[in-house]
Amino acid sequence: MRNNMKKINEVEVKFVNGDNLFITYEMVNKLLIQNYGMLKSQPKETIILSSLESVLQSNEMIEDADVFLTVDGKLCVSLKQKTPIARVNDEGVAYYIDSKGAKMPLSSNYSARVPIVDGVNGKDHSKIYMLAKLIYNDEFLHQQIIGIEQNENEEFVLKTRVGGQKIELGGLNKLDLKFKKLKAFYQKKLKDKTLANYQTINLRYNDQVVCTKK
């Protein structure tokens, strides 16, 4: 009973996935104050932890929230931000796609270095999500691919960071094989230092990579 009557003497907010913050500490505190007033100095017994977690998880930048009280009266808030894997330009509206395939708004506080997607034009982005997730989870592709274009036939062209080539991917069939061919091509051309000679890299054909020179 004496423990429950103690008042909150500090609110501590921590982000578990790095310092690149899409939502700031100040924004989190403001969100809590708007819903519950000043938490500091409130009795511990009045704090409903599950309600605090629900409010925080309703924010479009937050994937998960864990709120708990310590014996000495500290209210601890542990937050996991959503992870953007692509940035979409969709008929003048820009947003991220996160690691679970949901839309995520842009942040004025931080911009993620993820591929920029063009050509969605109001279409379902499930195919973009599948491609972007594969790129994000592959170390080589994550470093090399900076753009994704989708045409009217839902075929894809990738833009590269090193060399400036366009990679004609075609449809999303046999992606593992296509990217295996791409990595083999890059390994050879980086070794003999001829990558800069090429303008496009076409992966549509079986068992070969067809390129055009600059």
Stockholm file with secondary structure:
# STOCKHOLM 1.0

chainA/1-214         MRNNMKKINEVEVKFVNGDNLFITYEMVNKLLIQNYGMLKSQPKETIILSSLESVLQSNEMIEDADVFLTVDGKLCVSLKQKTPIARVNDEGVAYYIDSKGAKMPLSSNYSARVPIVDGVNGKDHSKIYMLAKLIYNDEFLHQQIIGIEQNENEEFVLKTRVGGQKIELGGLNKLDLKFKKLKAFYQKKLKDKTLANYQTINLRYNDQVVCTKK
#=GR chainA/1-214 SS CHHHHSBCCEEEEEESSCSCCSSCHHHHHHHHHHHHCCCTTSBGGGCCHHHHHHHHHTSTTEEEEEEEECTTSEEEEEEEECCEEEEEEETTEEEEEETTSCEECCCSSCCCCCCEEECCTTCCCHHHHHHHHHHHHSHHHHHHEEEEEECTTSCEEEEESSSCCEEEEESSTTHHHHHHHHHHHHHHHHHTTCGGGEEEEECCSTTCCEEEEC
#=GC SS_cons         CHHHHSBCCEEEEEESSCSCCSSCHHHHHHHHHHHHCCCTTSBGGGCCHHHHHHHHHTSTTEEEEEEEECTTSEEEEEEEECCEEEEEEETTEEEEEETTSCEECCCSSCCCCCCEEECCTTCCCHHHHHHHHHHHHSHHHHHHEEEEEECTTSCEEEEESSSCCEEEEESSTTHHHHHHHHHHHHHHHHHTTCGGGEEEEECCSTTCCEEEEC
//
